[in-house]
Amino acid sequence: MPRWLLSTLWATALPSALAAPARAEDAADFYQAYAIVTGTDMRQRPWGMAQCLREVLVKVAGDPRLKDDPRVLELAAHAERFVAAFDYVDMMAGIPKKDDQGSYDRPHKLTVHFDLAKIDGTLSELGRQPWRGDRPVVVPLLLVHGRKPPPYVLSAEVPAGEEQRDSFANAASEFGMMVRLPSEAELAAWGVAVDNFPFPQEGPPSEAPGEAIVAGTLDWSETTPGWIGAWRTRWHGVDHVWGISGVNYDAAFRDIVRGVVLLASGHGAPD
């Protein structure tokens, strides 16, 4: 999908992913998800609902491992049984139609709302329960070496990181989490800069209540090919180190959020 279309989607769908900590009382939001499908007929609706069910089970339970659990994959093949409602939004609304197919082949955002009782019951059968506690905000502290110089520390303001900020918000939303990019002033207060970046060899610069700071590097490699990420976070006084390679930066950011979710929900560790 073109980046301009994704940017439009993120701008309209993800404002809450760049905010305060996810609270237990906001849990109802975790029972819905969206997928981008072609048209509004049955060609891709079952596929879209299947992806949404897998995401919702992960978000509600706080266990990323459920997404590829064989039992969940089997349930996803019949995702319609868990659906309370769904709706479509034409992602190209306002753009003139170019042929007589109309909206037949246009991308649509399919939002699926699942039955809360059925999801909770399914999680119980899977040996899980809803994660009702407050969720920490993910704070990435990343030095980025992209396809072209110069390198930069990803912040809330740096122009080179515009698309990556959107991508990070999207990654956080997929796990029912929120993300906060540090400001340039905050980086300066920490003494962090491109030429003074001791992470992930050292731990994050601080531990703030309600936040999980993940420090590391994100490097583009032509030989891998793809992005190589190395991360470190400190959770309840214990450092955890992990990483990923050969992926796009969307997958790299999902890997960061996934690690925080495992730690915060008590379902495991990323390393």
Salt bridges, closest charged atoms under 4 A:
GLU25 OE2 - ARG23 NH1 3.68
ASP26 OD2 - ARG23 NE 3.13
ASP41 OD1 - ARG43 NE 2.98
GLU55 OE2 - LYS59 NZ 3.38
ASP63 OD1 - ARG65 NE 2.94
ASP63 OD2 - ARG128 NE 2.68
ASP63 OD2 - HIS267 ND1 3.82
ASP68 OD1 - ARG54 NH2 2.77
ASP69 OD2 - ARG71 NH2 2.88
ASP87 OD2 - HIS113 NE2 3.32
ASP90 OD2 - ARG106 NE 2.97
ASP105 OD1 - ARG43 NH1 3.03
ASP120 OD2 - ARG132 NH2 3.43
GLU174 OE2 - ARG254 NH1 3.87
GLU186 OE1 - ARG180 NH1 2.74
GLU211 OE2 - ARG180 NE 2.83
ASP219 OD1 - HIS145 ND1 3.04
ASP239 OD2 - ARG232 NH1 3.10
ASP239 OD1 - ARG234 NE 2.62
ASP250 OD2 - ARG3 NH2 2.92
ASP271 OD2 - HIS240 ND1 3.25
